[in-house]
Amino acid sequence: MNAVIVAVLIMIALSMARVHVVIALLIGAVAGGLTAGFSLTETVEIFSEGLGANAPIALSYGLLGAFALAITYTGLPNLMVQGAIKIVGKEDETRNKTMTKVLLLFILAIVASFSQNVIPVHIAFIPILIPPLLIVFNELALDRRAAAVSLTFGLKAPYILLPFGYGAIFHDTIATNMEESGLAIAAADIPQAVLLPVIGMVIGLAVALLYTYRKSRNYENLPLQDQPEEEQNDYTPVGITVGFVSVVVVLVTQVITEQMFFGALSGLVVLYLYFAVLHFQNAFSLQKTDELMTNGMKMLAFIGFVMITAGGFAEVIRESGHVEQLVGWTSVWFGDQLGLAALAMLIIGLFITIGIGSSFATIPIIAAIFVPMAASLGFSPMATIALIGTAGALGDAGSPVSDSTLGPTAGLNADGQHNHIWDTVVPTFIHFNIPLIIFGWLAAMVL
């Protein structure tokens, strides 16, 4: 039995059975390690060695949570909500709410796309922008599963296709690892090779927004978690200005340092100074400042724990040696049947990425194996790029441990009414991984 398949299937099955994803990852990692022939002690040691891999990301999420909650006290998010409500209108007004919902969802996808290529802040915008907009979503009876699909599309498709921001890093990772594995390619060829898979994602997005989740879904207007309802309303020109400045500081610092936690920290410094001024004016207590920072970190602590645990899970998968075994089976089973071999390679990419939860971390693993395999099977260089790029992207959307799903959940579940597995993971898996397999296979066949 292959350890990768065992670990991933157990993790997915437990997650879908509503076992907490951290526990599911732990049990899946142990099962995978034992299947690979490690003792329990060895499995625990390997798992522990991988825990630090995602520590910077976990720290980033904790600080982003504190920043997202702190900035609500400047009034900037509430001002955005009031503007959105004016655009949407009241319930008793005659308005085509379906078109309004679709437009709003496409705007979310565009904003998320900008976070990958134009202003590369990744998911940093979600805990700031999405929670205050939940009241607007509720006003429209918008199905939050559609919002999750829109956000995840914007967090993935742009960097797969466009060589800017995170896309430049992704394309460089593909080109570098393919060259190290024996096939030198031009990075300029990657957009053409992955165009068809991204078109598949566009189709999946359209199906989700215009068909699957087009119907209304009702939610209660609940206060955001860890934030008293009465403190979400007031805003002043000074507060709005400070909130805007803090957001700009976060974006600029993150772009300069290329680290999310430095960006969040810089924004927190600006807000701390603002709260200190309010304290001297007897308008804000330092104890309240400390409480809101702690509560904000709690808000995204879930993501931090998941990412740390996912690092240990991924280390067990890598050390098992069964990734190579899984790919070796493909070569033996399908020989020169290119269509079946391409499909098998994509499914392998899905299993590896859904367990690791990162396209970027998956590429070095699959490139080392897919390049010689594709060459032996007779795939062209462009088809090989398409297979590696698509296999790396597969499973990122739809993985319980991917920041492409954890980020949207963190924003959409700010009032406790959005389930990570059934409202984010399953919808994104269905609407993106299936089209990616179909169009990735097609790309491998025609290029």
C-alpha positions as CSV (number, residue, x, y, z in Angstrom):
1,M,0.0,0.0,0.0
2,N,1.3,3.5,-0.9
3,A,1.9,5.7,2.1
4,V,0.9,8.9,0.2
5,I,-2.5,7.5,-0.8
6,V,-3.1,6.2,2.7
7,A,-2.2,9.4,4.5
8,V,-4.1,11.7,2.2
9,L,-7.3,9.6,2.0
10,I,-7.4,9.3,5.8
11,M,-6.8,13.0,6.3
12,I,-9.6,13.8,3.7
13,A,-12.1,11.3,5.1
14,L,-11.6,12.5,8.7
15,S,-11.9,16.1,7.7
16,M,-15.1,15.5,5.8
17,A,-16.5,13.6,8.8
18,R,-16.1,16.9,10.6
19,V,-13.0,15.8,12.7
20,H,-10.9,18.9,13.2
21,V,-8.4,19.2,10.4
22,V,-5.4,19.4,12.8
23,I,-6.4,16.0,14.3
24,A,-7.1,14.7,10.8
25,L,-3.6,15.7,9.7
26,L,-2.0,14.2,12.8
27,I,-3.7,10.8,12.3
28,G,-3.1,10.9,8.5
29,A,0.6,11.5,9.1
30,V,0.9,8.7,11.6
31,A,-0.9,6.3,9.3
32,G,1.3,7.3,6.3
33,G,4.5,6.9,8.3
34,L,3.5,3.5,9.6
35,T,2.5,2.4,6.1
36,A,5.9,3.6,4.8
37,G,7.6,1.3,7.3
38,F,8.6,3.8,9.9
39,S,8.1,3.0,13.6
40,L,5.8,5.2,15.6
41,T,8.8,6.9,17.2
42,E,10.4,7.6,13.8
43,T,7.1,9.0,12.4
44,V,6.8,11.4,15.3
45,E,10.4,12.5,14.9
46,I,10.0,13.2,11.2
47,F,6.7,14.9,11.8
48,S,8.3,17.1,14.5
49,E,11.1,18.1,12.1
50,G,8.6,19.4,9.6
51,L,6.7,21.6,12.1
52,G,8.9,24.6,11.7
53,A,8.6,24.8,8.0
54,N,5.4,26.8,8.1
55,A,6.1,28.7,11.3
56,P,6.6,32.1,9.5
57,I,3.3,31.7,7.8
58,A,1.6,30.8,11.1
59,L,3.1,33.9,12.7
60,S,1.9,36.0,9.8
61,Y,-1.7,34.8,10.2
62,G,-1.6,35.6,14.0
63,L,-0.4,39.1,13.4
64,L,-2.9,39.6,10.5
65,G,-5.7,38.6,12.8
66,A,-4.6,41.1,15.3
67,F,-4.3,43.8,12.6
68,A,-7.7,42.9,11.1
69,L,-9.5,43.2,14.4
70,A,-7.6,46.4,15.5
71,I,-8.4,48.2,12.3
72,T,-12.1,47.8,12.9
73,Y,-11.7,50.3,15.7
74,T,-10.6,53.0,13.2
75,G,-13.9,52.8,11.5
76,L,-12.5,52.1,8.0
77,P,-14.1,48.7,7.5
78,N,-17.5,50.1,8.7
79,L,-17.2,53.0,6.2
80,M,-16.7,50.4,3.5
81,V,-19.8,48.5,4.7
82,Q,-21.9,51.6,4.7
83,G,-20.8,52.4,1.1
84,A,-21.6,48.8,0.0
85,I,-25.0,48.9,1.6
86,K,-25.8,52.1,-0.3
87,I,-24.8,50.5,-3.6
88,V,-26.8,47.3,-2.8
89,G,-29.9,49.2,-1.5
90,K,-32.6,48.2,0.9
91,E,-34.5,45.0,0.8
92,D,-37.7,46.7,-0.1
93,E,-36.2,48.4,-3.1
94,T,-36.8,46.9,-6.6
95,R,-33.4,45.7,-7.7
96,N,-32.0,42.8,-9.6
97,K,-30.3,41.2,-6.7
98,T,-29.0,38.3,-8.8
99,M,-27.0,40.6,-11.0
100,T,-25.8,42.5,-8.0
101,K,-24.6,39.3,-6.3
102,V,-22.8,38.1,-9.5
103,L,-21.1,41.5,-9.9
104,L,-20.0,41.5,-6.2
105,L,-18.6,38.0,-6.6
106,F,-16.6,38.9,-9.7
107,I,-15.3,42.0,-7.9
108,L,-14.1,39.7,-5.1
109,A,-12.3,37.5,-7.6
110,I,-10.6,40.6,-9.2
111,V,-9.5,41.9,-5.8
112,A,-8.1,38.5,-4.9
113,S,-6.3,38.4,-8.3
114,F,-4.7,41.8,-7.6
115,S,-3.4,40.3,-4.4
116,Q,-1.3,37.8,-6.4
117,N,0.1,39.9,-9.3
118,V,-0.4,43.7,-8.8
119,I,0.0,44.2,-5.1
120,P,1.4,40.8,-4.0
121,V,0.0,40.6,-0.5
122,H,-1.7,37.2,-0.9
123,I,-4.4,36.6,1.7
124,A,-3.5,39.6,3.9
125,F,-6.5,41.5,2.5
126,I,-9.1,38.9,3.4
127,P,-9.4,39.3,7.2
128,I,-9.6,43.1,6.6
129,L,-12.0,43.3,3.7
130,I,-14.4,40.3,4.1
131,P,-15.7,40.3,7.7
132,P,-17.2,43.8,7.5
133,L,-18.9,42.9,4.2
134,L,-20.7,39.9,5.7
135,I,-23.7,42.1,6.6
136,V,-23.9,43.1,2.9
137,F,-23.7,39.4,1.9
138,N,-26.5,38.7,4.3
139,E,-28.6,41.6,2.9
140,L,-28.3,40.0,-0.5
141,A,-28.8,36.4,0.9
142,L,-25.6,35.6,-1.0
143,D,-24.4,32.0,-0.7
144,R,-21.0,32.3,1.0
145,R,-19.8,29.2,-0.9
146,A,-19.9,31.3,-4.0
147,A,-17.8,33.9,-2.3
148,A,-15.3,31.2,-1.2
149,V,-15.0,30.0,-4.8
150,S,-14.5,33.6,-6.1
151,L,-11.8,34.3,-3.5
152,T,-9.9,31.0,-4.1
153,F,-10.0,31.6,-7.9
154,G,-8.4,34.9,-7.4
155,L,-5.8,33.5,-5.1
156,K,-4.8,30.8,-7.6
157,A,-5.5,31.3,-11.3
158,P,-3.5,34.6,-11.7
159,Y,-0.2,33.3,-10.3
160,I,-0.6,30.1,-12.4
161,L,-0.9,32.1,-15.6
162,L,0.6,35.5,-15.2
163,P,4.4,36.0,-14.6
164,F,4.1,38.9,-12.2
165,G,4.2,39.0,-8.4
166,Y,3.6,35.5,-7.0
167,G,3.3,34.4,-10.6
168,A,6.9,35.2,-11.3
169,I,7.9,33.1,-8.3
170,F,5.7,30.2,-9.4
171,H,7.0,30.3,-13.0
172,D,10.6,30.6,-11.8
173,T,10.1,27.6,-9.5
174,I,8.8,25.5,-12.4
175,A,11.6,26.6,-14.8
176,T,14.3,26.1,-12.2
177,N,13.2,22.7,-11.0
178,M,12.6,21.4,-14.6
179,E,16.1,22.5,-15.6
180,E,17.6,20.8,-12.5
181,S,15.7,17.7,-13.5
182,G,17.2,17.7,-17.0
183,L,14.9,19.8,-19.1
184,A,15.8,23.4,-19.7
185,I,12.8,25.6,-20.7
186,A,12.1,29.3,-21.4
187,A,10.0,30.8,-18.6
188,A,8.2,32.7,-21.3
189,D,6.7,29.4,-22.5
190,I,4.9,28.7,-19.3
191,P,1.9,31.0,-19.7
192,Q,1.1,29.4,-23.1
193,A,1.4,25.9,-21.6
194,V,-0.9,26.6,-18.6
195,L,-3.4,28.7,-20.5
196,L,-5.9,25.8,-21.1
197,P,-5.9,24.7,-17.4
198,V,-6.6,28.3,-16.3
199,I,-9.4,28.5,-18.9
200,G,-10.8,25.4,-17.1
201,M,-10.7,27.3,-13.8
202,V,-12.6,30.3,-15.4
203,I,-15.3,27.9,-16.5
204,G,-15.5,26.4,-13.1
205,L,-15.9,29.8,-11.6
206,A,-18.7,30.7,-14.0
207,V,-20.5,27.4,-13.2
208,A,-20.3,28.1,-9.5
209,L,-21.5,31.7,-9.7
210,L,-24.1,31.4,-12.4
211,Y,-25.5,27.9,-11.6
212,T,-24.4,25.9,-8.5
213,Y,-24.6,28.7,-5.9
214,R,-26.9,31.2,-7.7
215,K,-29.8,30.6,-5.2
216,S,-30.3,32.6,-2.1
217,R,-28.9,31.3,1.3
218,N,-30.0,33.0,4.5
219,Y,-27.6,33.9,7.3
220,E,-28.2,35.7,10.6
221,N,-26.8,39.1,11.3
222,L,-24.4,38.1,14.1
223,P,-21.6,40.1,15.6
224,L,-18.1,39.2,14.5
225,Q,-16.4,36.7,16.8
226,D,-14.4,38.2,19.6
227,Q,-15.7,41.7,18.8
228,P,-18.6,43.3,20.8
229,E,-21.4,44.3,18.4
230,E,-21.7,47.8,19.9
231,E,-18.1,48.6,19.0
232,Q,-18.4,48.0,15.2
233,N,-20.2,51.2,14.3
234,D,-18.4,54.5,15.1
235,Y,-15.9,56.1,12.8
236,T,-14.3,59.6,12.5
237,P,-12.2,61.3,9.8
238,V,-9.1,60.9,11.9
239,G,-9.8,57.2,12.4
240,I,-10.5,56.6,8.7
241,T,-7.3,58.3,7.8
242,V,-5.3,56.2,10.3
243,G,-6.9,53.0,9.1
244,F,-6.1,53.9,5.4
245,V,-2.5,54.7,6.3
246,S,-2.1,51.5,8.2
247,V,-3.3,49.4,5.2
248,V,-0.9,51.3,2.9
249,V,2.0,50.7,5.4
250,V,1.1,46.9,5.5
251,L,1.1,46.6,1.7
252,V,4.3,48.6,1.2
253,T,6.2,46.8,3.9
254,Q,5.1,43.4,2.7
255,V,6.2,44.2,-0.9
256,I,9.6,45.5,0.3
257,T,10.4,42.7,2.8
258,E,8.5,39.9,1.0
259,Q,7.2,38.8,4.4
260,M,3.6,38.9,5.5
261,F,4.4,39.1,9.2
262,F,6.6,42.2,8.8
263,G,3.8,43.8,6.9
264,A,1.2,43.0,9.6
265,L,3.6,44.1,12.3
266,S,4.2,47.5,10.6
267,G,0.4,48.1,10.4
268,L,0.0,47.1,14.0
269,V,2.7,49.7,15.0
270,V,0.7,52.4,13.3
271,L,-2.5,51.3,15.0
272,Y,-0.7,51.1,18.4
273,L,0.4,54.7,18.0
274,Y,-3.2,55.7,17.2
275,F,-4.6,53.8,20.3
276,A,-1.8,55.4,22.4
277,V,-3.0,58.9,21.4
278,L,-6.6,57.9,22.2
279,H,-5.5,56.7,25.6
280,F,-3.9,60.0,26.4
281,Q,-7.2,61.6,25.4
282,N,-9.0,59.2,27.8
283,A,-10.9,57.7,24.8
284,F,-9.3,54.2,24.8
285,S,-7.7,52.1,27.5
286,L,-4.4,50.3,27.1
287,Q,-6.0,47.2,28.6
288,K,-8.6,47.2,25.7
289,T,-5.7,47.5,23.2
290,D,-4.1,44.4,24.7
291,E,-7.4,42.5,24.7
292,L,-8.3,43.3,21.0
293,M,-4.8,42.2,19.9
294,T,-5.2,38.9,21.8
295,N,-8.7,38.4,20.4
296,G,-7.5,39.2,16.9
297,M,-4.7,36.6,17.1
298,K,-7.3,34.1,18.3
299,M,-9.3,34.8,15.2
300,L,-6.7,33.4,12.9
301,A,-5.0,31.0,15.3
302,F,-6.9,28.2,13.6
303,I,-5.0,28.8,10.3
304,G,-1.7,29.0,12.2
305,F,-2.1,25.6,13.9
306,V,-3.3,24.0,10.6
307,M,-0.3,25.4,8.7
308,I,2.2,24.2,11.3
309,T,0.6,20.8,11.4
310,A,0.6,20.6,7.6
311,G,4.4,21.2,7.7
312,G,4.8,18.0,9.7
313,F,2.4,16.1,7.5
314,A,4.2,17.1,4.3
315,E,7.6,16.1,5.8
316,V,6.3,12.6,6.5
317,I,5.0,12.4,2.9
318,R,8.4,13.5,1.5
319,E,10.5,11.2,3.7
320,S,8.3,8.2,3.0
321,G,9.9,7.7,-0.4
322,H,6.4,6.7,-1.7
323,V,5.9,9.7,-3.9
324,E,8.5,8.2,-6.3
325,Q,6.8,4.8,-5.9
326,L,3.5,6.2,-6.8
327,V,4.9,7.8,-10.0
328,G,6.9,4.6,-10.8
329,W,3.6,2.6,-10.8
330,T,2.3,5.0,-13.4
331,S,5.2,4.4,-15.8
332,V,4.8,0.6,-15.4
333,W,1.0,0.5,-15.7
334,F,0.5,2.8,-18.7
335,G,3.7,2.5,-20.7
336,D,3.3,4.3,-24.0
337,Q,-0.5,5.1,-23.6
338,L,0.0,8.8,-23.4
339,G,-3.6,9.7,-22.6
340,L,-3.9,7.4,-19.6
341,A,-0.4,8.3,-18.4
342,A,-1.2,12.0,-18.5
343,L,-4.4,11.4,-16.5
344,A,-2.5,9.3,-14.0
345,M,0.2,12.0,-13.6
346,L,-2.4,14.7,-12.9
347,I,-4.1,12.5,-10.3
348,I,-0.8,11.9,-8.6
349,G,-0.2,15.7,-8.5
350,L,-3.6,16.0,-7.0
351,F,-2.8,13.6,-4.2
352,I,0.6,15.1,-3.4
353,T,-0.6,18.7,-3.4
354,I,-3.8,18.2,-1.5
355,G,-1.7,16.6,1.3
356,I,1.0,19.3,1.3
357,G,-1.4,22.1,0.6
358,S,1.0,24.3,-1.4
359,S,1.6,24.4,-5.2
360,F,5.0,26.0,-4.6
361,A,6.1,23.3,-2.3
362,T,4.8,20.6,-4.6
363,I,6.6,21.7,-7.8
364,P,10.2,20.6,-6.7
365,I,8.8,17.2,-5.8
366,I,6.9,16.4,-8.9
367,A,9.3,18.1,-11.3
368,A,12.1,15.8,-10.2
369,I,9.9,12.8,-11.1
370,F,7.7,14.0,-13.9
371,V,10.5,15.4,-16.2
372,P,12.3,12.1,-16.8
373,M,8.9,10.2,-16.9
374,A,7.5,12.6,-19.5
375,A,10.6,12.3,-21.6
376,S,10.5,8.5,-21.5
377,L,6.8,8.5,-22.5
378,G,7.4,10.9,-25.4
379,F,5.7,14.1,-24.1
380,S,6.9,17.4,-25.7
381,P,8.5,20.0,-23.5
382,M,5.4,22.2,-23.6
383,A,3.2,19.2,-22.6
384,T,5.6,18.5,-19.8
385,I,5.3,22.1,-18.6
386,A,1.5,21.8,-18.7
387,L,1.5,18.6,-16.7
388,I,3.8,19.9,-14.0
389,G,2.1,23.3,-13.8
390,T,-1.4,21.7,-13.6
391,A,-0.3,18.9,-11.2
392,G,1.2,21.6,-8.9
393,A,-2.0,23.6,-9.0
394,L,-4.3,20.6,-8.5
395,G,-5.3,20.1,-4.9
396,D,-4.2,23.6,-3.7
397,A,-7.8,24.6,-4.3
398,G,-9.8,22.0,-2.4
399,S,-7.1,21.1,0.2
400,P,-8.1,21.5,3.8
401,V,-4.6,22.7,4.6
402,S,-4.1,25.2,1.8
403,D,-4.0,29.0,2.5
404,S,-6.1,29.3,-0.7
405,T,-8.9,27.7,1.3
406,L,-8.0,28.7,4.8
407,G,-7.8,32.4,3.9
408,P,-11.4,32.6,2.5
409,T,-12.7,30.6,5.5
410,A,-11.0,32.9,8.0
411,G,-12.9,35.9,6.4
412,L,-16.2,34.2,5.7
413,N,-16.5,32.5,9.1
414,A,-15.8,35.7,11.1
415,D,-19.4,35.4,12.5
416,G,-19.2,31.6,12.9
417,Q,-21.6,30.7,10.1
418,H,-19.2,29.2,7.4
419,N,-17.8,25.7,7.7
420,H,-14.3,25.2,6.4
421,I,-14.7,21.8,4.9
422,W,-18.2,21.8,3.5
423,D,-18.5,25.5,2.6
424,T,-14.9,26.2,1.3
425,V,-13.0,23.0,0.6
426,V,-15.6,20.9,-1.1
427,P,-17.0,23.7,-3.4
428,T,-13.5,24.8,-4.5
429,F,-12.4,21.1,-5.0
430,I,-15.4,20.4,-7.3
431,H,-15.3,23.6,-9.3
432,F,-11.5,23.9,-9.8
433,N,-9.9,20.5,-9.6
434,I,-12.2,18.8,-12.0
435,P,-11.8,21.4,-14.7
436,L,-8.0,21.5,-14.0
437,I,-7.8,17.7,-14.6
438,I,-9.9,17.9,-17.8
439,F,-8.1,21.0,-19.3
440,G,-4.7,20.0,-18.0
441,W,-5.1,16.6,-19.7
442,L,-6.2,18.4,-22.9
443,A,-3.2,20.7,-22.8
444,A,-0.8,17.7,-22.4
445,M,-2.5,16.0,-25.5
446,V,-2.4,19.0,-27.9
447,L,0.9,20.7,-27.0
